[in-house]
Amino acid sequence: MQLTEHEWSRVIEMAWEDRTPFEAIDSQFGLSEAQIIALMRRSLKAGSFKLWRARVSGRQTKHLQLRDPNVSRGYCPTQYKQR
């Protein structure tokens, strides 16, 4: 799948967010978790990728199957500023 520069940037942003599950990125952009990891590996510096990978590995909020069913939103309402 070819992503525009804006979509590429948005996928990276969503991957960094703690509460955005990989499944949300998959449904919006059609990228599997493995494809997201590959994209992050290509896009980030080696040290940044290692930090990101350690942070999301096994994280409950990044995987819908591990997530508490009471959490139905991907982010805090105050997380984004008005653009």
C-alpha distance (Angstrom), angle and dihedral (degrees) to the residues before:
residue distance angle dihedral
M1 . . .
Q2 3.80 . .
L3 3.79 114.7 .
T4 3.77 125.9 -161.8
E5 3.79 117.7 -123.9
H6 3.82 89.6 -103.1
E7 3.84 92.2 50.4
W8 3.82 91.0 46.1
S9 3.81 89.3 53.1
R10 3.81 92.0 46.8
V11 3.82 92.5 51.3
I12 3.81 90.0 52.4
E13 3.80 90.6 47.8
M14 3.81 91.8 49.5
A15 3.81 91.6 46.8
W16 3.82 90.2 54.4
E17 3.81 92.6 50.3
D18 3.78 111.8 97.2
R19 3.79 96.4 -145.6
T20 3.80 99.5 44.3
P21 3.81 108.5 95.6
F22 3.79 121.9 -142.9
E23 3.80 87.6 -118.5
A24 3.83 90.4 63.5
I25 3.80 90.1 55.0
D26 3.79 89.6 47.1
S27 3.80 93.2 51.8
Q28 3.81 93.2 46.5
F29 3.81 100.9 39.7
G30 3.81 104.8 15.3
L31 3.82 94.2 -119.6
S32 3.79 121.3 139.5
E33 3.80 121.7 -139.5
A34 3.82 89.7 -101.7
Q35 3.82 90.8 52.3
I36 3.81 90.6 49.0
I37 3.80 90.5 51.2
A38 3.82 90.5 49.7
L39 3.82 90.8 48.3
M40 3.81 91.0 50.0
R41 3.82 91.1 47.7
R42 3.83 90.2 54.0
S43 3.81 95.1 42.2
L44 3.79 103.4 44.3
K45 3.76 132.9 61.7
A46 3.82 112.5 -102.2
G47 3.81 93.9 -104.7
S48 3.80 93.0 47.3
F49 3.79 91.1 48.9
K50 3.82 91.6 51.4
L51 3.81 90.9 50.3
W52 3.81 91.9 48.0
R53 3.80 92.8 45.9
A54 3.81 92.7 50.0
R55 3.79 89.6 47.9
V56 3.81 97.9 51.6
S57 3.82 99.9 36.4
G58 3.79 106.7 113.3
R59 3.80 92.6 -12.3
Q60 3.80 108.9 156.7
T61 3.79 95.3 -140.9
K62 3.83 93.5 53.2
H63 3.82 94.3 57.3
L64 3.80 121.2 54.7
Q65 3.81 92.5 -151.0
L66 3.82 90.4 59.1
R67 3.80 95.8 39.6
D68 3.79 123.4 105.4
P69 3.83 106.1 -105.0
N70 3.82 89.8 -133.1
V71 3.83 90.2 68.4
S72 3.79 105.2 85.8
R73 3.80 101.4 158.7
G74 3.78 131.0 74.5
Y75 3.79 98.8 -143.3
C76 3.78 145.2 10.4
P77 3.84 112.3 -84.8
T78 3.81 90.4 -124.7
Q79 3.81 94.4 48.3
Y80 3.79 96.8 94.9
K81 3.78 124.8 55.7
Q82 3.78 120.3 -141.6
R83 3.78 111.1 -90.8
